[in-house]
Structures are given as C-alpha cells and as structure tokens.
Amino acid sequence: MYYILWDFDGTLGYREGNGPWADTLYSILLQNNITNISREIINPYLSSQSGKEIFFTWHIPEKSHNELFKNRTWWEYYEFHFSRIFQELGLTKNISKKMAKDIRLEYINKTRWHLYEDTILTLEMFNKNQFKSIILSNHVPEIENIIQNLNIRKYFIKIYSSANIGYEKPNLKIYEHVLDSNKINKNDCIIIGDSYKADIIGGLNMGIQSILVRSENKNNYGNYCKDLTNIIEEIEKIIK
C-alpha cells in the first residue's frame, strides 16, 4: 500500500487571480472604496525577495509557529502583519485593523477556489489503483473547508495544513508529524507538489520520493510531470 502526500494549492487546486494574497488584500481595498492603491504596489510587501519584512510562515520554514506567533493564533499573527501593510500604504490604524480582520473570509471565499481540469480524474484513478491519498499543504487553518467546498474531501483519508501542525514544509517536523500520526513508513509514500523547495527538497531530505508537477522544472529534477495527466506512469517508475 502506497500513501500519496499531496500538496494542495498549485497542485490540485488554486485560488483565482495572479497571486492569492495580493489579490485578497486588493479586493479588501476595493470593498472599502479605496481605489488609489494598485495591486502592483501591494506585491513587494508580500515577497521574500523585496527587502521588506519577511512574515509569511512559509518564507521562514526553519522556525516553528510558536516561535513566530508569540501566543497569537494563526489569523491573529497574519492580521497584525496585514494591518501593518495597510498602514504603510497610508491608511489609518483603525481602518487598517478593521480591514485586516476581513481578509480571512475573503481569502477562503469558496467562489474564489477552483480545481485544475485533471484533478478529479486523477484522484479517481488513484482510488482505483488503491493508493491512499493525504493532503499536506502549507496553507490556512480552514483548508478542510476549502476542500469540502470543492467536493473532493472523499478522496483523502486525512487533510493537514501547516497552520494546524505548527511547521511549514520543507521543515522535517511537518513530515514527521504526518508519518507518525498515521504510522506510515517513509518508504511507503510519495510526495506530489508544485514547489521544488517545499515539496521536493523537503521530501528528499526526509527520505521520501517526490514528484514535481505543474511548475517549470528549472532544476531539471528527474521525477517531473507538467500536469497530472501522466502522473501514474511517473509513480510506476518509482515503485517498480
């Protein structure tokens, strides 16, 4: 029996737009009739390469959430930083804090999330081939709700978000948590994801075979599929 550890965002589904968090912050601005701040101005505040403060937990995977949050919940931590961004964009503290609290519902809005065209067919095929599927994603606490709303919950025996575990891929502790909780031998599972750093490097460092999908294969990684169409054939190369 093989277990498949699926990434979610960028692998099985996606939030519409050109960047989920920038789009969310921009939507909140528009909902509050603030139209003099462009989406492009927001982008640098969310990039780990811009020289601005790094706060996204997946940009700092070497640290646990406990270290970063300082007794705040996941959303309290992020609301603090989103409020700070709004203030740096010129909004008052009170308005910024109010808008930051609206980000959660806007981000998880079920109308914004979609599946790739090959997702359901692939998951059906995996079930027929008797693979056990688990989602392990760097994501928000409400990932289970998002999966439910996309009508694919039945395909997974468990769903894990880094937000609920307290570590981000590629930190080995997040993989250890899933393997230990489900009594899975690392030799009996395969990771599938779109992030070379989080899914591939993280998996390989843990000793788990990993397949890169959808992203451009800039590192010429051997186990690669441009989409999920031929993913079974790629898995058969690994397990034969």
C-alpha positions as CSV (number, residue, x, y, z in Angstrom):
1,M,0.0,0.0,0.0
2,Y,1.4,3.4,-1.0
3,Y,0.4,6.7,0.5
4,I,0.4,9.8,-1.6
5,L,1.1,13.1,0.2
6,W,-0.4,15.7,-2.0
7,D,0.3,19.4,-1.9
8,F,-2.9,21.4,-2.5
9,D,-2.5,24.9,-3.7
10,G,-0.9,24.9,-7.1
11,T,-1.1,21.2,-7.3
12,L,-4.7,20.1,-7.1
13,G,-6.4,23.5,-6.9
14,Y,-5.8,27.2,-6.9
15,R,-7.2,30.5,-5.9
16,E,-8.2,32.6,-8.9
17,G,-6.0,35.6,-9.8
18,N,-2.3,36.3,-10.2
19,G,-1.4,35.9,-6.5
20,P,-3.8,34.8,-3.8
21,W,-2.7,37.1,-1.0
22,A,-2.1,40.2,-3.1
23,D,-5.4,39.6,-4.8
24,T,-7.1,39.2,-1.4
25,L,-5.6,42.4,0.0
26,Y,-6.5,44.3,-3.2
27,S,-10.1,43.0,-3.0
28,I,-10.4,44.3,0.6
29,L,-9.2,47.7,-0.5
30,L,-11.8,47.8,-3.3
31,Q,-14.6,46.6,-1.0
32,N,-13.8,49.7,1.2
33,N,-13.8,52.0,-1.8
34,I,-10.1,52.6,-1.7
35,T,-9.1,52.8,-5.4
36,N,-5.9,54.8,-5.3
37,I,-3.7,51.9,-4.3
38,S,-2.8,49.5,-7.1
39,R,-2.3,45.8,-6.8
40,E,1.3,46.2,-8.0
41,I,2.1,48.5,-5.0
42,I,1.0,45.6,-2.7
43,N,3.2,42.9,-4.2
44,P,6.5,44.0,-2.7
45,Y,5.1,43.7,0.8
46,L,4.3,40.0,0.3
47,S,7.6,39.0,-1.4
48,S,10.5,37.5,0.4
49,Q,12.9,39.0,-2.2
50,S,11.8,42.6,-1.8
51,G,13.9,43.6,1.2
52,K,10.8,44.3,3.3
53,E,10.0,42.4,6.5
54,I,9.5,38.7,5.9
55,F,6.5,37.4,7.8
56,F,4.8,34.7,5.8
57,T,5.5,31.5,7.8
58,W,6.4,29.5,4.6
59,H,9.1,32.0,3.9
60,I,10.6,31.2,7.3
61,P,10.2,27.4,7.5
62,E,13.1,26.9,9.8
63,K,11.1,28.4,12.6
64,S,8.1,26.9,14.3
65,H,4.8,28.8,14.5
66,N,5.2,29.0,18.3
67,E,8.5,31.0,17.8
68,L,6.9,33.4,15.4
69,F,3.4,33.8,16.8
70,K,4.2,34.6,20.4
71,N,0.9,33.3,21.8
72,R,-1.2,34.6,19.0
73,T,-3.4,32.4,16.8
74,W,-2.6,31.9,13.1
75,W,-5.0,34.5,12.0
76,E,-4.1,37.0,14.7
77,Y,-0.5,36.8,13.6
78,Y,-1.4,37.4,10.0
79,E,-4.0,40.1,10.8
80,F,-1.3,42.0,12.6
81,H,1.0,42.0,9.6
82,F,-1.7,42.7,7.1
83,S,-2.8,45.7,9.2
84,R,0.8,46.9,9.2
85,I,0.9,46.7,5.4
86,F,-2.3,48.8,5.1
87,Q,-0.8,51.4,7.4
88,E,2.4,51.6,5.4
89,L,0.2,52.1,2.4
90,G,-1.2,55.2,4.1
91,L,-4.4,54.1,5.8
92,T,-5.2,54.9,9.4
93,K,-4.5,52.4,12.2
94,N,-8.2,51.8,12.9
95,I,-9.2,51.3,9.3
96,S,-6.2,49.0,8.7
97,K,-7.1,46.8,11.7
98,K,-10.7,46.5,10.6
99,M,-9.8,45.6,7.0
100,A,-7.2,43.1,8.2
101,K,-9.9,41.2,10.0
102,D,-11.9,41.0,6.8
103,I,-9.1,39.2,5.0
104,R,-9.8,35.8,6.4
105,L,-13.3,35.5,4.9
106,E,-12.2,37.0,1.6
107,Y,-9.3,34.6,1.3
108,I,-11.3,31.4,2.0
109,N,-14.3,32.6,-0.1
110,K,-15.5,29.4,-1.8
111,T,-16.3,31.1,-5.0
112,R,-12.6,32.0,-5.4
113,W,-11.2,28.5,-5.3
114,H,-11.1,26.1,-8.2
115,L,-9.7,22.7,-9.3
116,Y,-7.4,22.0,-12.2
117,E,-9.2,20.2,-15.0
118,D,-7.2,17.0,-14.5
119,T,-7.6,16.8,-10.7
120,I,-10.8,14.8,-10.2
121,L,-10.0,12.3,-12.9
122,T,-6.5,11.8,-11.4
123,L,-7.9,11.3,-7.9
124,E,-10.5,8.8,-9.2
125,M,-7.7,6.9,-10.9
126,F,-5.6,6.9,-7.7
127,N,-8.5,5.4,-5.8
128,K,-8.9,2.7,-8.3
129,N,-5.2,1.9,-8.1
130,Q,-5.6,1.6,-4.3
131,F,-3.4,4.5,-3.3
132,K,-4.2,6.2,0.0
133,S,-4.2,10.0,-0.5
134,I,-3.4,12.6,2.1
135,I,-3.2,16.4,1.7
136,L,-0.2,18.0,3.3
137,S,-0.1,21.7,2.4
138,N,1.4,25.0,3.6
139,H,-2.0,26.6,4.0
140,V,-4.6,28.3,6.1
141,P,-6.4,26.7,9.1
142,E,-9.6,26.4,7.0
143,I,-8.1,24.1,4.3
144,E,-10.6,21.4,5.2
145,N,-13.5,23.7,4.4
146,I,-11.9,24.7,1.1
147,I,-11.5,21.0,0.2
148,Q,-15.1,20.3,1.2
149,N,-16.5,23.1,-0.9
150,L,-14.6,21.8,-3.9
151,N,-16.3,18.4,-3.4
152,I,-13.1,16.4,-3.2
153,R,-13.0,15.5,0.5
154,K,-14.0,11.9,-0.1
155,Y,-10.7,11.2,-1.9
156,F,-8.5,11.8,1.1
157,I,-8.1,9.9,4.3
158,K,-6.6,12.9,6.1
159,I,-6.1,16.6,5.4
160,Y,-3.2,18.5,7.0
161,S,-2.4,22.2,6.9
162,S,0.9,23.7,8.2
163,A,-1.3,26.2,10.0
164,N,-2.7,23.4,12.2
165,I,0.6,21.5,12.6
166,G,2.8,24.4,13.5
167,Y,5.6,23.9,11.0
168,E,5.9,24.6,7.3
169,K,7.3,22.4,4.5
170,P,10.2,21.8,4.0
171,N,10.7,21.6,7.8
172,L,11.2,17.9,8.5
173,K,8.9,18.1,11.6
174,I,5.8,18.6,9.4
175,Y,6.6,15.3,7.6
176,E,7.4,13.6,10.8
177,H,4.0,14.6,12.3
178,V,2.1,13.1,9.4
179,L,4.1,9.9,9.2
180,D,4.0,9.3,12.9
181,S,0.3,10.2,13.3
182,N,-0.7,7.7,10.6
183,K,2.0,5.1,11.3
184,I,3.3,5.4,7.8
185,N,6.8,4.2,6.7
186,K,8.5,6.8,4.7
187,N,9.4,4.1,2.1
188,D,5.7,3.6,1.5
189,C,4.8,7.1,0.5
190,I,5.4,9.6,-2.3
191,I,5.1,13.4,-2.3
192,I,3.5,15.2,-5.2
193,G,3.7,19.0,-5.3
194,D,4.4,22.1,-7.3
195,S,7.1,23.6,-5.1
196,Y,10.7,22.4,-5.6
197,K,11.8,23.9,-2.3
198,A,8.9,22.8,-0.1
199,D,7.7,19.6,-1.7
200,I,10.8,18.2,-3.5
201,I,13.7,19.2,-1.3
202,G,11.7,18.8,1.9
203,G,10.6,15.3,0.8
204,L,14.0,14.2,-0.3
205,N,15.6,15.5,2.9
206,M,13.1,13.3,4.8
207,G,14.0,10.3,2.6
208,I,10.7,10.3,0.7
209,Q,10.4,10.0,-3.1
210,S,8.9,13.2,-4.5
211,I,7.4,14.3,-7.9
212,L,7.4,17.9,-9.1
213,V,4.2,18.9,-11.0
214,R,2.9,22.0,-12.8
215,S,5.8,24.3,-12.1
216,E,8.6,25.0,-14.5
217,N,11.3,22.4,-14.0
218,K,14.2,24.9,-13.6
219,N,16.3,22.4,-11.7
220,N,15.9,19.6,-14.2
221,Y,14.6,17.4,-11.5
222,G,14.1,13.8,-12.7
223,N,10.7,13.0,-11.3
224,Y,8.6,15.6,-13.1
225,C,5.2,16.0,-14.8
226,K,4.0,19.2,-16.3
227,D,0.5,18.3,-15.1
228,L,-1.3,15.3,-13.6
229,T,-2.1,13.6,-16.9
230,N,0.8,11.1,-16.8
231,I,1.3,11.1,-13.0
232,I,0.5,7.4,-12.6
233,E,3.3,6.5,-15.1
234,E,5.7,8.6,-13.1
235,I,4.8,6.9,-9.9
236,E,5.2,3.4,-11.5
237,K,8.8,4.4,-12.4
238,I,9.4,5.0,-8.7
239,I,7.7,1.9,-7.2
240,K,8.5,-0.7,-9.8
